[in-house]
Amino acid sequence: MIVTTTNSVEGRRIDAYLGIVSGDAVMGSNLFRDMFASIRDIVGGRAGSYESLLQEAKDTALAEMVERARALGADAVVGVDLDYQVIGGDSKTMLMVGANGTAVRLAH
């Protein structure tokens, strides 16, 4: 499955637009992750635990979107956009990642 942020696939013609597909992932953080991120905020540096959580959320959202495109018989998803939200606050922080695109069938 080809997944691209562009509106076309270079060298391929889009034969049919099958509809908008999306995938979402809501990932909870935890007290220890938040505590270490707060320390990083003070002393500087990268928050590796949050980076890995963000990567996992992106991978999950994209995989869900691709699965929905496959169910429609798509060869590709074009115009992919990733959206990020932080939900909650204090000790109940959650990260939401949404992946949206257009499922298409490519000419062979």
PLY file of the C-alpha trace (Angstrom):
ply
format ascii 1.0
element vertex 108
property float x
property float y
property float z
element edge 107
property int vertex1
property int vertex2
end_header
0.00 0.00 0.00
1.39 3.38 -1.03
0.83 6.11 1.58
1.77 9.65 0.63
1.16 13.22 1.70
1.01 14.30 -1.94
-2.25 14.38 -3.91
-0.98 11.94 -6.52
1.42 9.05 -6.96
4.21 9.97 -9.36
4.10 7.93 -12.52
0.70 6.39 -11.70
-2.78 7.48 -12.70
-5.57 7.43 -10.14
-8.36 5.27 -11.52
-10.94 5.75 -8.73
-11.38 7.79 -5.57
-12.82 5.48 -2.92
-13.37 7.94 -0.10
-11.80 9.52 2.93
-10.20 7.12 5.39
-8.95 7.84 8.87
-7.21 6.23 11.78
-6.92 7.47 15.34
-4.79 6.56 18.31
-5.25 7.88 21.83
-2.33 7.02 24.04
-2.20 7.64 27.77
0.93 8.82 29.46
1.75 7.91 33.01
2.94 9.59 36.17
6.60 8.56 35.72
6.72 9.69 32.08
5.20 13.04 33.07
7.61 13.41 35.99
10.70 12.76 33.85
9.39 15.04 31.09
8.96 17.81 33.68
12.59 17.36 34.72
13.66 17.52 31.04
11.64 20.72 30.71
13.74 22.27 33.48
17.19 20.96 32.55
16.71 20.71 28.79
17.19 17.84 26.42
14.92 15.43 24.62
12.10 13.53 26.29
12.73 10.08 24.85
9.74 8.44 26.53
7.38 10.98 24.96
9.10 10.62 21.59
8.56 6.87 21.63
4.92 7.35 22.71
4.40 9.80 19.84
5.97 7.39 17.33
3.78 4.54 18.58
0.67 6.73 18.26
1.61 7.76 14.70
2.29 4.15 13.67
-1.02 3.00 15.16
-3.06 5.78 13.52
-1.45 5.19 10.11
-1.90 1.41 10.34
-5.59 1.85 11.19
-6.05 4.25 8.26
-4.33 1.81 5.86
-6.50 -1.06 7.10
-9.64 0.95 6.34
-8.29 1.79 2.87
-7.58 -1.90 2.20
-11.14 -2.75 3.18
-12.30 -0.39 0.40
-10.02 -2.10 -2.15
-7.51 0.77 -2.31
-3.98 0.57 -3.70
-2.91 3.84 -2.10
-3.85 6.60 0.29
-3.06 10.10 -0.96
-3.18 13.51 0.70
-2.34 12.06 4.12
-2.39 14.49 7.01
-1.43 13.84 10.62
-3.09 15.79 13.42
-1.95 15.91 17.04
-3.88 16.80 20.20
-3.14 16.69 23.89
-6.18 15.78 25.95
-6.53 16.38 29.66
-3.89 17.74 31.95
-2.14 17.20 35.25
-1.75 13.44 35.77
-4.36 12.52 33.13
-2.54 13.64 30.00
-3.35 11.72 26.84
-1.94 12.12 23.35
-4.23 11.77 20.35
-2.94 11.33 16.79
-5.28 11.28 13.82
-4.30 10.21 10.31
-6.59 11.17 7.40
-6.29 10.67 3.67
-8.11 9.67 0.50
-8.22 6.01 -0.47
-7.64 5.54 -4.20
-7.35 2.74 -6.73
-4.46 3.15 -9.14
-4.53 2.27 -12.83
-2.27 -0.68 -13.69
0 1
1 2
2 3
3 4
4 5
5 6
6 7
7 8
8 9
9 10
10 11
11 12
12 13
13 14
14 15
15 16
16 17
17 18
18 19
19 20
20 21
21 22
22 23
23 24
24 25
25 26
26 27
27 28
28 29
29 30
30 31
31 32
32 33
33 34
34 35
35 36
36 37
37 38
38 39
39 40
40 41
41 42
42 43
43 44
44 45
45 46
46 47
47 48
48 49
49 50
50 51
51 52
52 53
53 54
54 55
55 56
56 57
57 58
58 59
59 60
60 61
61 62
62 63
63 64
64 65
65 66
66 67
67 68
68 69
69 70
70 71
71 72
72 73
73 74
74 75
75 76
76 77
77 78
78 79
79 80
80 81
81 82
82 83
83 84
84 85
85 86
86 87
87 88
88 89
89 90
90 91
91 92
92 93
93 94
94 95
95 96
96 97
97 98
98 99
99 100
100 101
101 102
102 103
103 104
104 105
105 106
106 107
